[in-house]
Amino acid sequence: MSERFSSKPASKDQQLAMKEIRSAFQTLEAEVECQCPSGRYKALAFTALEEAAMWANKAVTHEWSES
């Protein structure tokens, strides 16, 4: 069965990595909020940030190498 739709518990190192990634995305989110006028493109930028954050976290939990 495919692991495509499975979730995996994160190790302590993975949790730390995801926390750092989240912080970076929050910083970028704040910058977009301050610098971009409201409208469709700003909304698309936020959607793209949400998607990128999701894929980054999935990479950490699914492709992490403990070596």
Sequence and secondary structure as in RCSB ss.txt:
>XXXX:A:sequence
MSERFSSKPASKDQQLAMKEIRSAFQTLEAEVECQCPSGRYKALAFTALEEAAMWANKAVTHEWSES
>XXXX:A:secstr
  STT      HHHHHHHHHHHHHHHHHHHHHHHHS SSHHHHHHHHHHHHHHHHHHHHHHHH    
